[in-house]
């Protein structure tokens, strides 16, 4: 988002707690510097942030981490930043405590969520609807087509093998263990899991305990995500909580039909509406339900083809980076007095 705004002529700066994040941003051409904001008892951090913002004099300040919302919004308000926006990207980030309610009602000028269902939690605490905006994540769908056989050949997977998979951090929230349980219920299916994380060894052990280690491939971190997507027949998301999943949108840009648990943003992206055919199936969180949805797609190539076309179309027409950036420009613009 910051790089896109920069390309549109805006001056941007990322403030963050971690030099690894800052260096990654700089490698993508986004200026970044460290400005540590700790827990809520670290009140001096709000004053330090305020000094940084007074020096920089931004027209708008986006708070992208919900856990730091109170101190960050307080620091920005003390600095006199004209426009303060809370960006909430996970449905689990809800205003449960007084400090968040104070920040959301009195310290920020707007709240941006990336799924329609997420806005309800803020309306329920009395935040004015005019203050809440849904901006869907955007994806670049202009990438060249990837070879659907390249990765299959590398892994020795036949062309006619039905292949499901996901691209995700191996973190608790993503519930890859649930995906393994789903795979165990589908004896004719092979599953690819691209991504790395602290739970990898635990998940590999679970695959062995389910006796599916021959049908599950842990690919680790991949730079060739396009080839991973192109190799799959169905992209599966088994998370407990999300906003609007970037990985799911990227899968849609590669014309993949989706099966997703009923996390926030899934219905926005997938189900039938005025944009035409559904791009996937939304299920409950039970492995049997997810497996049943996958099996229905496996048995119906025509339905998969319809969803494939719908997924690609939605990625282009509804979830483009251009639309996302235009919406952010509108939100960040200083209101006319």
Buried (B, 14 or more C-beta within 10 A) or exposed (E): BBBBBBEEEBEBBBBBBEEEEBEBBEEEEBEBBEBEBBEBEEEEBBEBBBEBBBEBEBEBBBBBBBEBBBBBBBBBBBBEBEBBBBBBBBBBBBBEEEBBBBBBBEBBBBBBBBBBBBBEBBEEEEBEEEBBBBBBBBBEBEEEEBEBEBBBEEBEBEEEBBBBBBBBBBEBBBBBBBBBBBBBBBEEBBBBBBBBBEBBEEBBEBBEEBEBBEBBBBBEEBEBBBBBBBBBBBBBBBBBBBBBBBBBBBBBBBBBBBBBBEBBBBBBBBEEEEEEBBBBBBBEBEBEBBBBBBBEBBEEEEBBEBBBBBBBBBBBEBBBBEBBBBBBEEBBEEEEE
